Amino acid sequence: MRSVNGLRELEPVGDTIGIERCTGSMGSRFTLYRFVPEEIPRLAKLDWNIVGRRVFIDPVRGLIALMSPSPEHEEYTRGIDRTVQDMCRALKLRVVTLGSTRWRRPDDPENSGAEPDACFYLGASAEGRDEARREGSEALAAFYRRTPPDLVIEVERSRGDADKPAFYRRLGAAEMWRLDISGNVREAVMLDLQAPDGPKVLNASGVLAPATPAFVLDALELAVDNRLSELEAAIIDRISNEKTGRRRST
């Protein structure tokens, strides 16, 4: 073992620990530790944020993943926040932006959980959060504990992502968007996390209609480039076209 900023970095020990380091599609650095799940409650007590800006601790699969985001990653994270917020504004849908909040189930070990790049309460969940906030800090804390986000988003692909849809499904989140933008690759996948047979690929968002993978990619580039008037116009056009299409199909 060696010390990193006061926290010892664990190296592989027999069959108990596995370690992998990798670079994501946007240049962010990831370190993945795999333990026997029984070790996670003890290890979750350590402050893993000392060595990683973002932390994912899955007590079921025995995974601790650390991430140091790249500047490009952070630009696209801020861009997806703006895109979702502007879509909700145009749809007159209440939204609460929750950033990279760490989420865990009530019976999971303290300090475990996942920190998505972006996550949101939408519609009724956002309104429920507003009501809890008016009731006071205890009511708000209880609301957060029992209410998972409607939408979680990861903006960069890496080998450490494979466990995340299953984790967010267990958490109770409704939908996940997985983005991959690097070089000539531009991909967005929308997943219905609560589909009966497991996460299911969607052609369009079920929680933020009329978003589609192609539209989100185009809108995101406008947001990242700070072309905000064009972003607003694109969203309004998309909503209008969707309404026209529904009228024609009836």
Secondary structure by P-SEA (a helix, b strand, c coil): ccccccbbbbccccccbbbbbbccccbbbbbbbbccccaaaaaaaccccccccbbbbbcccbbbbbbbccaaaaaaaaaaaaaaaaaaaaacbbbbbbcccccccccccccccccccbbbbcaaaaaaaaaaaaacaaaaaaaaacccccbbbbccccccccaaaaaaaaacccbbbbbbbcccbbbbbbbcccccccbbbbccccccccccaaaaaaaaaaaaacaaaaaaaaaaaaaaaaaaaaaaac
